[in-house]
Amino acid sequence: MPTVSAEDSRQAASLVEHDLAALAHPYTNLAAHQRTGPLVITRGEGVRVFDTSGNEYIEGLAGLWCASLGFSEPRLVEAATRGMAKLPFYHSFGGKAPAPTIELAERLIALAPAPMSKVLFANSGSEANDTAVKLIWYYNNALGRPEKKKIISRRRAYHGVTVATASLTGLPANHRDFDLPLERFLHADCPHHWRFADEGEDEESFASRMAENLERLIVREGPDTIAAMFAEPVMGAGGVIVPPATYFAKIQPVLRRYDILLLADEVICGFGRTGNRWGCETFGIQPDMLTCAKALSSGYIPISALLVSEPIWQAMVAESEKIGVFGHGYTYSGHPVAAEVALETLRIYEERDILGHVRQIAPVLQEGLRALADHPLVGEARGVGLVGALELVEDRRTKSSFPPALGVGAYFARRAEAHGLIVRVIAGDIVAVSPPLIISVAEIQELLARLSRALDDTLLWLRSKE
Ligand SMILES: Cc1ncc(COP(=O)(O)O)c(C=O)c1O
């Protein structure tokens, strides 16, 4: 246990008090939080963060799937300082532009996994996806197809929390009592083979069924009413769901047949997470639009981007000429300091061959997770590259989940923290792991050991309740 001075303890207690008095926490059971209080993190170092008592944690989710270069990269601090000193703010409205923003747009187009024409910047994954929804509608109006407006995503998808992107998101807590989803948003099947395949159905047959069901949905709704589909290459916050073999190869021809755009949401997968620069490369996706955020700046500063193909750009040009202006943009779209940090992040990925590193060490994480699949609490261990999950189940044979009231996921997360590991328990009792991309083999092994201890503690606790 680290030693903590009386003054530090006093300050820590005061932070808890002030947190409870002033801060509304995202994605938190707010009633329970009033009883448990916050875990206050004060500093980071490599893949680790430290709390007010000096306790050390491996950040098993890179914060929120974003701090790809860890929590203490000095070059990003320098880039932000440099950018702040030179041009602390400028915008791109009315034909103006900060210099680093131009360079970043060009860089992203060069890196894109499919031909892309232009980049629109925003500040979060939600904003980038929200912008895409608006452009999809704008595009179809430009083409004189005012009926072609519905957008398909998938159950368990995560695309954000604005009114439109929460409608795309396919998780009950993002809809319930928010009066969502809006009309025009449809949810196709979740392609999770382990959970939803029929008895004896292999991955490829399951993928064929997913594509047939998608086509049925399109035909039922009327192809002339469907504008686009959003898809994460690996579904992240919905439970780290890796698509079954041949899934994207089968759904893309369906979309093309009915002239439906495909947006790849690379907010988690982008910049190396799946072992390629883009999830699109890992799964053979050729999108018309692509969104990215998070690892674009290693999470150090808010920035996101939407890349659009030439036909969409041409429609934007035509509409703005007709209307007199392209009526969209955020004050902070392409903020110059964020652009400097993103450019430096991309340089570091290249110079340090972060992709090569991910490819080399990913098997340690994936094999380690698969080894935990034998644990009595684990229904499935899954993942690709440096993202994975353990799905905890009450009964491994029937795959039945624990009753939510039991709070198994929350207990597990507390035990993991007690062992010095922060992970995220999502969509029920699914333990997600997505460490900084710079993690070493020894650190992955430590992460897995801590994960395993938390599993054992949770099993003991459950048995003590029987
Ligand atoms: C795939 C995906 N899309 C969009 C978002 C929304 O991003 P943000 O939280 O920055 O709005 C997230 C956030 O986790 C995400 O994982």
PDBQT file of the ligand as one rigid body, heavy atoms in Angstrom, charges set to zero:
ROOT
HETATM    1  C1  LIG A 501     -17.898   3.137 -32.127  1.00  0.00    +0.000 C 
HETATM    2  C2  LIG A 501     -18.214   4.405 -31.420  1.00  0.00    +0.000 A 
HETATM    3  N1  LIG A 501     -18.819   5.385 -32.078  1.00  0.00    +0.000 NA
HETATM    4  C3  LIG A 501     -19.111   6.558 -31.497  1.00  0.00    +0.000 A 
HETATM    5  C4  LIG A 501     -18.813   6.799 -30.182  1.00  0.00    +0.000 A 
HETATM    6  C5  LIG A 501     -19.172   8.087 -29.545  1.00  0.00    +0.000 C 
HETATM    7  O1  LIG A 501     -18.049   8.834 -29.295  1.00  0.00    +0.000 OA
HETATM    8  P1  LIG A 501     -18.061  10.002 -28.208  1.00  0.00    +0.000 P 
HETATM    9  O2  LIG A 501     -18.214   9.372 -26.868  1.00  0.00    +0.000 OA
HETATM   10  O3  LIG A 501     -16.719  10.657 -28.417  1.00  0.00    +0.000 OA
HETATM   11  O4  LIG A 501     -19.181  10.901 -28.555  1.00  0.00    +0.000 OA
HETATM   12  C6  LIG A 501     -18.147   5.806 -29.453  1.00  0.00    +0.000 A 
HETATM   13  C7  LIG A 501     -17.782   6.016 -28.042  1.00  0.00    +0.000 C 
HETATM   14  O5  LIG A 501     -17.352   5.141 -27.346  1.00  0.00    +0.000 OA
HETATM   15  C8  LIG A 501     -17.862   4.582 -30.082  1.00  0.00    +0.000 A 
HETATM   16  O6  LIG A 501     -17.267   3.584 -29.413  1.00  0.00    +0.000 OA
ENDROOT
TORSDOF 0
